[in-house]
Amino acid sequence: MEIWDAYNSDFEVIEGMTLIRGEENTIPQGVYHLVCDVLVRHTDGTFLLMQRDPGKAFGGMWEATAGGSALRGEAPVECAARELREETGITAAELDELRRVTNDRTHSIYVEYLCVTDCDKQSVVLQEGETAAYQWVTADEILHMSPEEFLSKRMLGSVRQMTFDDYLRETETINYSDPLIQGKAKELKQISCSQLSYIENSYRFVRDEIPHSWDIQSETVSHTAGDVLLNGTGICWTKSCLLAALLRAAGIPSGISYQYLTRADDSADKGYIIHALNTVYISELDRWIRLDARGNKENVHAEFSLEEERLAFPIRAELGERDYRDNHPDLDDRLIRILKDSRNILKIEADFQL
C-alpha cells in the first residue's frame, strides 16, 4: 500500500492526514497529493522521452518526464530524484524547479523540475512495467509530435519557453550587448523590411563581409562575437557566434550546430576538425533551420535557404565525417578553451568528437 502526505492549496502538509494510492476518488475537496515530474535535457540540447509500458494506461505513448507521486514524508525534490533514478537510471547532481501546477480534478499538485545531464545517452535504464523504450529528441521534434503519440501536454510550454530563453540569452562568446554588435544590428535593421529579411541580411553580412581567417591566412584570434566584428575576421566557431549575436540582438532565437570534418579536402590523413554553423528559429514557419556563414570560396557554396539546407560542406561518411544535427545555445566549452589558449588561429586543433 502506497501512502501519501495530504497537502492544502498553499502547498502545506496537512498534519495528521494521509492519502492512499488508488483511493483518489475519496480525497476531499481542497486536499491534494504531490506529484513530481522531471524534464531531462542533455547538455547537447536534446530532451529525453520515455515510452509508457503497453500494460499501463496510455501505453505506448511518449512522455517528456520521469515522475510520480511523493511518498509520505518525502520532500518534493527527493521524490523527483527518486523517480528519475528509478525510471531512467540517471542520478541528478542538481534539480531546478520550473513551476507548480494545481489540478483540482485529479486532486494533484504537480511540481516540475529540470535535470540537465551530460550522461552517456545510451546508458538510460528502463523500469520494468513502467517504461518500454526511450529516445533523445530536439525541442522542435517534441513541439511537433502529434496528440496521439505525445502524452506530456503540460510540459510543452516549459519546453518551448526553455528553448527560446536559452537561445536568446547573452553569453561570454555571444556578447550581443557589445556596442559594435548593437551598431551593426541597427544598420541591418534599417535595410531590412521584415524579420525574415533581417535574418537573411545578417547571414549574408557574416558570410560575405567577414572573411574566414584561414581564407586570408590571418593569425588573429577572435574569442567572441564582438572580437570578430572588431578584427574583421574569425573562424567558423566565432563567425557562428557573431551571427547568433546579431540575431539575438533582434530577439531572434539562434544557436550553434556542429559537424566533424576532415582537415584535408579528399582524405582523413591529416585528421579532423570541428566545424560550426548556426541554427535559427523562423517564427513564420514555426521551426528551426540551419545556416552556414563560414564564407564561400572555390568548392564551398553555402546559401540562405528556408527549405533544403545548403551548407558549406556535404558530409562524407566514408571518410568518417559526421553531421551532429544538434542545436546548442552557446559555443562548446572545449572550443572556448582552445580559443583562449591559442596565439595563432591557424594552428588550432580540435580532432575530437563532440
BALOBA-1460 file (C-alpha; in Angstrom, 3 decimals):
// residues 354
<rec num="1" residu="m" x="0.000" y="0.000" z="0.000"/>
<rec num="2" residu="e" x="1.403" y="3.366" z="-1.088"/>
<rec num="3" residu="i" x="0.698" y="6.183" z="1.376"/>
<rec num="4" residu="w" x="0.943" y="9.882" z="0.530"/>
<rec num="5" residu="d" x="1.017" y="13.097" z="2.515"/>
<rec num="6" residu="a" x="-2.035" y="15.330" z="2.150"/>
<rec num="7" residu="y" x="-1.466" y="18.949" z="1.044"/>
<rec num="8" residu="n" x="-3.642" y="22.046" z="1.083"/>
<rec num="9" residu="s" x="-3.809" y="24.580" z="-1.756"/>
<rec num="10" residu="d" x="-0.977" y="26.597" z="-0.166"/>
<rec num="11" residu="f" x="1.393" y="23.644" z="-0.652"/>
<rec num="12" residu="e" x="1.427" y="22.880" z="3.059"/>
<rec num="13" residu="v" x="1.324" y="19.363" z="4.501"/>
<rec num="14" residu="i" x="-1.911" y="18.744" z="6.413"/>
<rec num="15" residu="e" x="-0.818" y="17.313" z="9.750"/>
<rec num="16" residu="g" x="-2.487" y="14.082" z="10.856"/>
<rec num="17" residu="m" x="-3.948" y="13.313" z="7.418"/>
<rec num="18" residu="t" x="-2.678" y="10.821" z="4.850"/>
<rec num="19" residu="l" x="-3.926" y="9.612" z="1.464"/>
<rec num="20" residu="i" x="-3.806" y="6.138" z="-0.093"/>
<rec num="21" residu="r" x="-2.942" y="5.372" z="-3.702"/>
<rec num="22" residu="g" x="-5.956" y="4.022" z="-5.551"/>
<rec num="23" residu="e" x="-8.428" y="5.944" z="-3.411"/>
<rec num="24" residu="e" x="-8.103" y="9.290" z="-5.157"/>
<rec num="25" residu="n" x="-11.870" y="9.495" z="-5.676"/>
<rec num="26" residu="t" x="-12.313" y="9.760" z="-1.896"/>
<rec num="27" residu="i" x="-9.988" y="12.752" z="-1.487"/>
<rec num="28" residu="p" x="-11.954" y="15.730" z="-0.081"/>
<rec num="29" residu="q" x="-12.255" y="18.999" z="-1.979"/>
<rec num="30" residu="g" x="-9.296" y="21.307" z="-1.321"/>
<rec num="31" residu="v" x="-6.972" y="18.404" z="-0.459"/>
<rec num="32" residu="y" x="-4.191" y="17.305" z="-2.801"/>
<rec num="33" residu="h" x="-1.418" y="14.766" z="-3.182"/>
<rec num="34" residu="l" x="2.010" y="15.689" z="-4.511"/>
<rec num="35" residu="v" x="3.264" y="14.587" z="-7.948"/>
<rec num="36" residu="c" x="6.805" y="15.392" z="-9.095"/>
<rec num="37" residu="d" x="7.853" y="15.379" z="-12.761"/>
<rec num="38" residu="v" x="11.377" y="15.753" z="-14.125"/>
<rec num="39" residu="l" x="12.146" y="17.064" z="-17.594"/>
<rec num="40" residu="v" x="15.567" y="15.734" z="-18.679"/>
<rec num="41" residu="r" x="17.696" y="17.777" z="-21.042"/>
<rec num="42" residu="h" x="21.134" y="16.688" z="-22.207"/>
<rec num="43" residu="t" x="23.930" y="19.233" z="-22.433"/>
<rec num="44" residu="d" x="23.786" y="18.821" z="-26.228"/>
<rec num="45" residu="g" x="20.292" y="20.375" z="-26.176"/>
<rec num="46" residu="t" x="18.191" y="17.245" z="-26.724"/>
<rec num="47" residu="f" x="15.435" y="16.031" z="-24.402"/>
<rec num="48" residu="l" x="14.751" y="12.527" z="-23.099"/>
<rec num="49" residu="l" x="11.420" y="10.924" z="-23.992"/>
<rec num="50" residu="m" x="10.229" y="7.753" z="-22.251"/>
<rec num="51" residu="q" x="7.612" y="5.432" z="-23.763"/>
<rec num="52" residu="r" x="4.978" y="4.124" z="-21.371"/>
<rec num="53" residu="d" x="4.760" y="0.369" z="-20.918"/>
<rec num="54" residu="p" x="1.956" y="-1.178" z="-23.041"/>
<rec num="55" residu="g" x="0.352" y="-2.538" z="-19.867"/>
<rec num="56" residu="k" x="-0.150" y="0.919" z="-18.353"/>
<rec num="57" residu="a" x="-2.857" y="3.458" z="-19.073"/>
<rec num="58" residu="f" x="-1.922" y="5.356" z="-22.245"/>
<rec num="59" residu="g" x="0.545" y="2.550" z="-23.015"/>
<rec num="60" residu="g" x="2.808" y="3.198" z="-25.977"/>
<rec num="61" residu="m" x="2.595" y="6.979" z="-25.704"/>
<rec num="62" residu="w" x="5.680" y="9.103" z="-25.115"/>
<rec num="63" residu="e" x="6.304" y="11.258" z="-22.050"/>
<rec num="64" residu="a" x="8.793" y="14.094" z="-21.678"/>
<rec num="65" residu="t" x="9.129" y="13.498" z="-17.958"/>
<rec num="66" residu="a" x="10.068" y="10.905" z="-15.402"/>
<rec num="67" residu="g" x="7.929" y="11.211" z="-12.334"/>
<rec num="68" residu="g" x="5.309" y="10.014" z="-9.914"/>
<rec num="69" residu="s" x="3.647" y="10.612" z="-6.572"/>
<rec num="70" residu="a" x="5.639" y="11.595" z="-3.488"/>
<rec num="71" residu="l" x="5.600" y="9.062" z="-0.666"/>
<rec num="72" residu="r" x="4.671" y="10.015" z="2.902"/>
<rec num="73" residu="g" x="7.441" y="12.114" z="4.444"/>
<rec num="74" residu="e" x="9.203" y="12.617" z="1.121"/>
<rec num="75" residu="a" x="10.198" y="16.157" z="0.143"/>
<rec num="76" residu="p" x="9.375" y="17.220" z="-3.448"/>
<rec num="77" residu="v" x="12.986" y="17.251" z="-4.649"/>
<rec num="78" residu="e" x="13.605" y="13.858" z="-3.005"/>
<rec num="79" residu="c" x="10.614" y="12.422" z="-4.843"/>
<rec num="80" residu="a" x="11.813" y="13.884" z="-8.144"/>
<rec num="81" residu="a" x="15.330" y="12.481" z="-7.726"/>
<rec num="82" residu="r" x="13.978" y="9.037" z="-6.785"/>
<rec num="83" residu="e" x="11.540" y="8.831" z="-9.683"/>
<rec num="84" residu="l" x="14.221" y="9.984" z="-12.119"/>
<rec num="85" residu="r" x="16.651" y="7.344" z="-10.876"/>
<rec num="86" residu="e" x="14.049" y="4.551" z="-10.900"/>
<rec num="87" residu="e" x="12.637" y="5.312" z="-14.350"/>
<rec num="88" residu="t" x="15.800" y="6.271" z="-16.238"/>
<rec num="89" residu="g" x="18.843" y="5.249" z="-14.186"/>
<rec num="90" residu="i" x="20.001" y="8.892" z="-14.216"/>
<rec num="91" residu="t" x="21.300" y="10.326" z="-10.953"/>
<rec num="92" residu="a" x="20.735" y="14.070" z="-10.799"/>
<rec num="93" residu="a" x="23.501" y="16.231" z="-9.356"/>
<rec num="94" residu="e" x="21.032" y="19.114" z="-9.242"/>
<rec num="95" residu="l" x="17.355" y="19.641" z="-9.986"/>
<rec num="96" residu="d" x="15.939" y="23.069" z="-10.810"/>
<rec num="97" residu="e" x="12.270" y="23.681" z="-10.041"/>
<rec num="98" residu="l" x="10.380" y="25.008" z="-13.051"/>
<rec num="99" residu="r" x="6.863" y="25.577" z="-11.719"/>
<rec num="100" residu="r" x="3.961" y="24.235" z="-9.647"/>
<rec num="101" residu="v" x="0.561" y="23.415" z="-11.117"/>
<rec num="102" residu="t" x="-2.610" y="22.566" z="-9.173"/>
<rec num="103" residu="n" x="-5.190" y="20.246" z="-10.734"/>
<rec num="104" residu="d" x="-8.485" y="20.197" z="-8.799"/>
<rec num="105" residu="r" x="-9.941" y="17.394" z="-10.921"/>
<rec num="106" residu="t" x="-7.192" y="14.908" z="-10.013"/>
<rec num="107" residu="h" x="-6.542" y="16.398" z="-6.548"/>
<rec num="108" residu="s" x="-2.884" y="16.795" z="-7.525"/>
<rec num="109" residu="i" x="-0.194" y="19.424" z="-7.113"/>
<rec num="110" residu="y" x="2.411" y="18.924" z="-9.817"/>
<rec num="111" residu="v" x="5.949" y="20.151" z="-9.135"/>
<rec num="112" residu="e" x="8.007" y="20.241" z="-12.317"/>
<rec num="113" residu="y" x="11.805" y="20.049" z="-12.298"/>
<rec num="114" residu="l" x="14.549" y="20.293" z="-14.878"/>
<rec num="115" residu="c" x="17.543" y="17.961" z="-14.860"/>
<rec num="116" residu="v" x="20.455" y="18.939" z="-17.112"/>
<rec num="117" residu="t" x="22.796" y="15.992" z="-17.617"/>
<rec num="118" residu="d" x="25.902" y="15.062" z="-19.577"/>
<rec num="119" residu="c" x="25.277" y="11.325" z="-19.119"/>
<rec num="120" residu="d" x="26.079" y="8.737" z="-21.768"/>
<rec num="121" residu="k" x="22.936" y="8.900" z="-23.896"/>
<rec num="122" residu="q" x="22.974" y="5.131" z="-24.343"/>
<rec num="123" residu="s" x="23.036" y="4.476" z="-20.586"/>
<rec num="124" residu="v" x="19.350" y="5.151" z="-19.891"/>
<rec num="125" residu="v" x="17.805" y="2.269" z="-17.910"/>
<rec num="126" residu="l" x="14.178" y="1.235" z="-18.440"/>
<rec num="127" residu="q" x="11.967" y="0.429" z="-15.443"/>
<rec num="128" residu="e" x="10.137" y="-2.875" z="-15.856"/>
<rec num="129" residu="g" x="6.389" y="-2.387" z="-16.011"/>
<rec num="130" residu="e" x="6.750" y="1.388" z="-16.348"/>
<rec num="131" residu="t" x="8.758" y="2.207" z="-19.472"/>
<rec num="132" residu="a" x="9.262" y="0.291" z="-22.718"/>
<rec num="133" residu="a" x="11.678" y="2.463" z="-24.716"/>
<rec num="134" residu="y" x="13.406" y="5.830" z="-24.795"/>
<rec num="135" residu="q" x="14.706" y="8.325" z="-27.312"/>
<rec num="136" residu="w" x="16.569" y="11.648" z="-27.297"/>
<rec num="137" residu="v" x="14.886" y="14.305" z="-29.417"/>
<rec num="138" residu="t" x="15.155" y="18.016" z="-30.102"/>
<rec num="139" residu="a" x="12.743" y="20.546" z="-28.676"/>
<rec num="140" residu="d" x="11.440" y="21.152" z="-32.187"/>
<rec num="141" residu="e" x="10.617" y="17.452" z="-32.569"/>
<rec num="142" residu="i" x="8.729" y="17.466" z="-29.247"/>
<rec num="143" residu="l" x="6.724" y="20.540" z="-30.191"/>
<rec num="144" residu="h" x="5.642" y="18.899" z="-33.439"/>
<rec num="145" residu="m" x="4.639" y="15.493" z="-32.066"/>
<rec num="146" residu="s" x="1.001" y="14.515" z="-32.591"/>
<rec num="147" residu="p" x="-1.507" y="14.332" z="-29.691"/>
<rec num="148" residu="e" x="-1.862" y="10.611" z="-30.401"/>
<rec num="149" residu="e" x="1.786" y="9.899" z="-29.602"/>
<rec num="150" residu="f" x="2.756" y="12.525" z="-27.017"/>
<rec num="151" residu="l" x="1.227" y="12.476" z="-23.520"/>
<rec num="152" residu="s" x="3.019" y="15.262" z="-21.643"/>
<rec num="153" residu="k" x="0.964" y="18.167" z="-22.975"/>
<rec num="154" residu="r" x="1.503" y="20.061" z="-19.720"/>
<rec num="155" residu="m" x="5.255" y="20.214" z="-20.382"/>
<rec num="156" residu="l" x="5.028" y="21.740" z="-23.859"/>
<rec num="157" residu="g" x="5.006" y="25.278" z="-22.504"/>
<rec num="158" residu="s" x="8.110" y="24.626" z="-20.431"/>
<rec num="159" residu="v" x="9.934" y="23.073" z="-23.387"/>
<rec num="160" residu="r" x="9.006" y="25.933" z="-25.711"/>
<rec num="161" residu="q" x="9.872" y="28.696" z="-23.224"/>
<rec num="162" residu="m" x="13.079" y="26.997" z="-22.152"/>
<rec num="163" residu="t" x="14.202" y="26.643" z="-25.738"/>
<rec num="164" residu="f" x="13.622" y="30.267" z="-26.589"/>
<rec num="165" residu="d" x="15.120" y="31.585" z="-23.349"/>
<rec num="166" residu="d" x="18.330" y="29.619" z="-23.831"/>
<rec num="167" residu="y" x="18.703" y="30.761" z="-27.425"/>
<rec num="168" residu="l" x="18.100" y="34.425" z="-26.663"/>
<rec num="169" residu="r" x="20.398" y="34.945" z="-23.686"/>
<rec num="170" residu="e" x="23.742" y="36.697" z="-23.826"/>
<rec num="171" residu="t" x="26.882" y="34.670" z="-23.136"/>
<rec num="172" residu="e" x="30.591" y="35.371" z="-22.911"/>
<rec num="173" residu="t" x="31.076" y="34.414" z="-26.562"/>
<rec num="174" residu="i" x="27.713" y="35.577" z="-27.932"/>
<rec num="175" residu="n" x="28.092" y="39.045" z="-26.419"/>
<rec num="176" residu="y" x="25.403" y="40.946" z="-28.269"/>
<rec num="177" residu="s" x="25.447" y="43.954" z="-25.914"/>
<rec num="178" residu="d" x="28.857" y="44.853" z="-27.363"/>
<rec num="179" residu="p" x="28.478" y="48.369" z="-28.862"/>
<rec num="180" residu="l" x="29.885" y="47.229" z="-32.216"/>
<rec num="181" residu="i" x="27.288" y="44.460" z="-32.476"/>
<rec num="182" residu="q" x="24.493" y="46.771" z="-31.389"/>
<rec num="183" residu="g" x="25.591" y="49.270" z="-34.040"/>
<rec num="184" residu="k" x="25.755" y="46.650" z="-36.778"/>
<rec num="185" residu="a" x="22.348" y="45.254" z="-35.740"/>
<rec num="186" residu="k" x="20.877" y="48.749" z="-36.084"/>
<rec num="187" residu="e" x="22.386" y="49.103" z="-39.574"/>
<rec num="188" residu="l" x="20.980" y="45.752" z="-40.653"/>
<rec num="189" residu="k" x="17.512" y="46.610" z="-39.310"/>
<rec num="190" residu="q" x="17.497" y="49.804" z="-41.365"/>
<rec num="191" residu="i" x="17.937" y="47.853" z="-44.606"/>
<rec num="192" residu="s" x="15.521" y="45.066" z="-43.649"/>
<rec num="193" residu="c" x="11.787" y="45.139" z="-44.344"/>
<rec num="194" residu="s" x="10.862" y="42.207" z="-42.090"/>
<rec num="195" residu="q" x="12.286" y="39.819" z="-39.515"/>
<rec num="196" residu="l" x="12.977" y="37.277" z="-42.241"/>
<rec num="197" residu="s" x="14.757" y="39.939" z="-44.270"/>
<rec num="198" residu="y" x="16.849" y="40.829" z="-41.216"/>
<rec num="199" residu="i" x="17.872" y="37.183" z="-40.767"/>
<rec num="200" residu="e" x="18.955" y="36.913" z="-44.401"/>
<rec num="201" residu="n" x="20.812" y="40.241" z="-44.342"/>
<rec num="202" residu="s" x="22.630" y="39.269" z="-41.134"/>
<rec num="203" residu="y" x="23.584" y="35.923" z="-42.628"/>
<rec num="204" residu="r" x="24.923" y="37.485" z="-45.825"/>
<rec num="205" residu="f" x="26.890" y="40.074" z="-43.846"/>
<rec num="206" residu="v" x="28.675" y="37.461" z="-41.719"/>
<rec num="207" residu="r" x="29.193" y="35.091" z="-44.651"/>
<rec num="208" residu="d" x="30.381" y="37.663" z="-47.206"/>
<rec num="209" residu="e" x="31.794" y="40.633" z="-45.272"/>
<rec num="210" residu="i" x="33.695" y="38.789" z="-42.533"/>
<rec num="211" residu="p" x="36.354" y="36.606" z="-44.181"/>
<rec num="212" residu="h" x="37.267" y="33.264" z="-42.658"/>
<rec num="213" residu="s" x="40.688" y="33.511" z="-41.023"/>
<rec num="214" residu="w" x="42.041" y="30.572" z="-42.995"/>
<rec num="215" residu="d" x="40.979" y="32.064" z="-46.332"/>
<rec num="216" residu="i" x="43.026" y="35.219" z="-45.719"/>
<rec num="217" residu="q" x="45.717" y="33.456" z="-43.651"/>
<rec num="218" residu="s" x="45.176" y="35.726" z="-40.668"/>
<rec num="219" residu="e" x="46.736" y="34.552" z="-37.395"/>
<rec num="220" residu="t" x="44.471" y="36.852" z="-35.337"/>
<rec num="221" residu="v" x="42.492" y="35.042" z="-32.646"/>
<rec num="222" residu="s" x="38.930" y="36.276" z="-32.181"/>
<rec num="223" residu="h" x="37.415" y="34.899" z="-28.961"/>
<rec num="224" residu="t" x="33.927" y="36.394" z="-29.065"/>
<rec num="225" residu="a" x="31.323" y="37.716" z="-31.467"/>
<rec num="226" residu="g" x="32.459" y="41.253" z="-30.659"/>
<rec num="227" residu="d" x="36.078" y="40.324" z="-31.403"/>
<rec num="228" residu="v" x="35.104" y="39.033" z="-34.848"/>
<rec num="229" residu="l" x="33.454" y="42.326" z="-35.703"/>
<rec num="230" residu="l" x="36.373" y="44.320" z="-34.286"/>
<rec num="231" residu="n" x="39.060" y="42.233" z="-36.020"/>
<rec num="232" residu="g" x="37.108" y="41.792" z="-39.231"/>
<rec num="233" residu="t" x="37.843" y="38.069" z="-39.324"/>
<rec num="234" residu="g" x="37.251" y="34.823" z="-37.487"/>
<rec num="235" residu="i" x="36.976" y="31.087" z="-37.939"/>
<rec num="236" residu="c" x="33.650" y="29.274" z="-38.223"/>
<rec num="237" residu="w" x="33.408" y="28.866" z="-34.421"/>
<rec num="238" residu="t" x="33.320" y="32.600" z="-33.756"/>
<rec num="239" residu="k" x="31.643" y="33.614" z="-37.013"/>
<rec num="240" residu="s" x="28.722" y="31.488" z="-35.863"/>
<rec num="241" residu="c" x="28.837" y="33.375" z="-32.543"/>
<rec num="242" residu="l" x="28.650" y="36.662" z="-34.442"/>
<rec num="243" residu="l" x="25.618" y="35.610" z="-36.468"/>
<rec num="244" residu="a" x="23.919" y="34.311" z="-33.306"/>
<rec num="245" residu="a" x="24.693" y="37.629" z="-31.565"/>
<rec num="246" residu="l" x="23.234" y="39.722" z="-34.383"/>
<rec num="247" residu="l" x="20.077" y="37.615" z="-34.392"/>
<rec num="248" residu="r" x="19.655" y="37.573" z="-30.611"/>
<rec num="249" residu="a" x="20.169" y="41.343" z="-30.559"/>
<rec num="250" residu="a" x="16.956" y="41.485" z="-32.602"/>
<rec num="251" residu="g" x="15.110" y="38.986" z="-30.382"/>
<rec num="252" residu="i" x="15.514" y="36.089" z="-32.814"/>
<rec num="253" residu="p" x="16.416" y="32.709" z="-31.239"/>
<rec num="254" residu="s" x="19.654" y="31.309" z="-32.638"/>
<rec num="255" residu="g" x="22.118" y="28.593" z="-31.674"/>
<rec num="256" residu="i" x="25.136" y="26.642" z="-32.872"/>
<rec num="257" residu="s" x="25.344" y="23.273" z="-34.609"/>
<rec num="258" residu="y" x="28.415" y="21.184" z="-35.394"/>
<rec num="259" residu="q" x="29.971" y="18.916" z="-37.977"/>
<rec num="260" residu="y" x="33.039" y="16.684" z="-37.691"/>
<rec num="261" residu="l" x="35.062" y="17.134" z="-40.883"/>
<rec num="262" residu="t" x="38.394" y="16.093" z="-42.355"/>
<rec num="263" residu="r" x="41.091" y="18.744" z="-42.440"/>
<rec num="264" residu="a" x="42.135" y="17.718" z="-45.951"/>
<rec num="265" residu="d" x="39.753" y="18.062" z="-48.879"/>
<rec num="266" residu="d" x="39.953" y="14.471" z="-50.054"/>
<rec num="267" residu="s" x="41.258" y="12.278" z="-47.223"/>
<rec num="268" residu="a" x="41.408" y="11.796" z="-43.461"/>
<rec num="269" residu="d" x="45.207" y="11.568" z="-43.438"/>
<rec num="270" residu="k" x="45.591" y="14.964" z="-41.747"/>
<rec num="271" residu="g" x="42.960" y="14.324" z="-39.091"/>
<rec num="272" residu="y" x="39.706" y="16.095" z="-38.346"/>
<rec num="273" residu="i" x="38.355" y="19.438" z="-37.181"/>
<rec num="274" residu="i" x="35.103" y="20.659" z="-35.636"/>
<rec num="275" residu="h" x="33.063" y="22.903" z="-37.942"/>
<rec num="276" residu="a" x="30.412" y="25.249" z="-36.508"/>
<rec num="277" residu="l" x="27.316" y="26.673" z="-38.163"/>
<rec num="278" residu="n" x="24.077" y="28.274" z="-36.970"/>
<rec num="279" residu="t" x="20.560" y="27.277" z="-36.061"/>
<rec num="280" residu="v" x="17.823" y="29.902" z="-36.406"/>
<rec num="281" residu="y" x="14.189" y="29.774" z="-35.333"/>
<rec num="282" residu="i" x="11.911" y="31.020" z="-38.116"/>
<rec num="283" residu="s" x="8.701" y="32.188" z="-36.488"/>
<rec num="284" residu="e" x="6.783" y="32.304" z="-39.782"/>
<rec num="285" residu="l" x="7.462" y="28.598" z="-40.265"/>
<rec num="286" residu="d" x="7.379" y="27.668" z="-36.561"/>
<rec num="287" residu="r" x="10.554" y="25.612" z="-36.937"/>
<rec num="288" residu="w" x="14.342" y="25.764" z="-36.791"/>
<rec num="289" residu="i" x="16.593" y="25.881" z="-39.830"/>
<rec num="290" residu="r" x="20.388" y="25.766" z="-40.184"/>
<rec num="291" residu="l" x="22.557" y="28.332" z="-41.946"/>
<rec num="292" residu="d" x="26.289" y="28.158" z="-42.606"/>
<rec num="293" residu="a" x="28.025" y="31.551" z="-42.654"/>
<rec num="294" residu="r" x="31.556" y="30.143" z="-42.899"/>
<rec num="295" residu="g" x="32.208" y="32.088" z="-46.111"/>
<rec num="296" residu="n" x="32.167" y="30.842" z="-49.692"/>
<rec num="297" residu="k" x="35.143" y="30.077" z="-51.871"/>
<rec num="298" residu="e" x="36.035" y="27.613" z="-54.596"/>
<rec num="299" residu="n" x="34.133" y="24.365" z="-53.875"/>
<rec num="300" residu="v" x="32.272" y="25.984" z="-50.935"/>
<rec num="301" residu="h" x="28.837" y="27.328" z="-51.809"/>
<rec num="302" residu="a" x="26.607" y="27.831" z="-48.771"/>
<rec num="303" residu="e" x="23.383" y="29.753" z="-49.336"/>
<rec num="304" residu="f" x="20.445" y="31.165" z="-47.402"/>
<rec num="305" residu="s" x="17.568" y="28.684" z="-47.701"/>
<rec num="306" residu="l" x="14.354" y="28.130" z="-45.765"/>
<rec num="307" residu="e" x="13.677" y="24.709" z="-47.238"/>
<rec num="308" residu="e" x="16.541" y="22.479" z="-48.378"/>
<rec num="309" residu="e" x="19.765" y="23.022" z="-46.407"/>
<rec num="310" residu="r" x="22.571" y="24.491" z="-48.490"/>
<rec num="311" residu="l" x="25.548" y="24.238" z="-46.156"/>
<rec num="312" residu="a" x="29.251" y="24.707" z="-46.800"/>
<rec num="313" residu="f" x="30.277" y="21.067" z="-46.522"/>
<rec num="314" residu="p" x="28.387" y="17.928" z="-47.573"/>
<rec num="315" residu="i" x="29.110" y="15.085" z="-45.172"/>
<rec num="316" residu="r" x="31.287" y="12.228" z="-46.488"/>
<rec num="317" residu="a" x="30.550" y="9.326" z="-44.179"/>
<rec num="318" residu="e" x="33.074" y="7.146" z="-45.979"/>
<rec num="319" residu="l" x="35.815" y="9.456" z="-44.644"/>
<rec num="320" residu="g" x="34.479" y="9.338" z="-41.089"/>
<rec num="321" residu="e" x="32.780" y="12.724" z="-41.251"/>
<rec num="322" residu="r" x="29.689" y="13.344" z="-39.149"/>
<rec num="323" residu="d" x="26.847" y="15.850" z="-39.026"/>
<rec num="324" residu="y" x="25.613" y="16.132" z="-35.432"/>
<rec num="325" residu="r" x="22.431" y="17.994" z="-36.445"/>
<rec num="326" residu="d" x="22.409" y="19.430" z="-32.917"/>
<rec num="327" residu="n" x="21.385" y="22.786" z="-31.509"/>
<rec num="328" residu="h" x="23.414" y="24.379" z="-28.689"/>
<rec num="329" residu="p" x="22.738" y="27.726" z="-27.003"/>
<rec num="330" residu="d" x="26.453" y="28.560" z="-26.778"/>
<rec num="331" residu="l" x="29.849" y="27.623" z="-28.154"/>
<rec num="332" residu="d" x="31.133" y="24.346" z="-26.714"/>
<rec num="333" residu="d" x="33.302" y="24.838" z="-23.597"/>
<rec num="334" residu="r" x="36.157" y="22.836" z="-25.126"/>
<rec num="335" residu="l" x="36.245" y="25.118" z="-28.148"/>
<rec num="336" residu="i" x="36.180" y="28.191" z="-25.913"/>
<rec num="337" residu="r" x="39.209" y="26.856" z="-24.002"/>
<rec num="338" residu="i" x="41.079" y="26.168" z="-27.236"/>
<rec num="339" residu="l" x="40.481" y="29.747" z="-28.368"/>
<rec num="340" residu="k" x="41.638" y="31.158" z="-25.030"/>
<rec num="341" residu="d" x="44.854" y="29.133" z="-25.183"/>
<rec num="342" residu="s" x="45.579" y="29.963" z="-28.826"/>
<rec num="343" residu="r" x="48.072" y="32.559" z="-30.008"/>
<rec num="344" residu="n" x="47.769" y="31.717" z="-33.708"/>
<rec num="345" residu="i" x="44.331" y="30.764" z="-35.005"/>
<rec num="346" residu="l" x="45.872" y="28.954" z="-37.982"/>
<rec num="347" residu="k" x="47.445" y="26.412" z="-35.644"/>
<rec num="348" residu="i" x="44.422" y="25.373" z="-33.629"/>
<rec num="349" residu="e" x="43.466" y="21.700" z="-33.386"/>
<rec num="350" residu="a" x="40.173" y="20.106" z="-32.387"/>
<rec num="351" residu="d" x="40.499" y="16.490" z="-33.502"/>
<rec num="352" residu="f" x="37.855" y="15.064" z="-31.179"/>
<rec num="353" residu="q" x="34.189" y="14.226" z="-31.445"/>
<rec num="354" residu="l" x="31.624" y="16.252" z="-29.541"/>
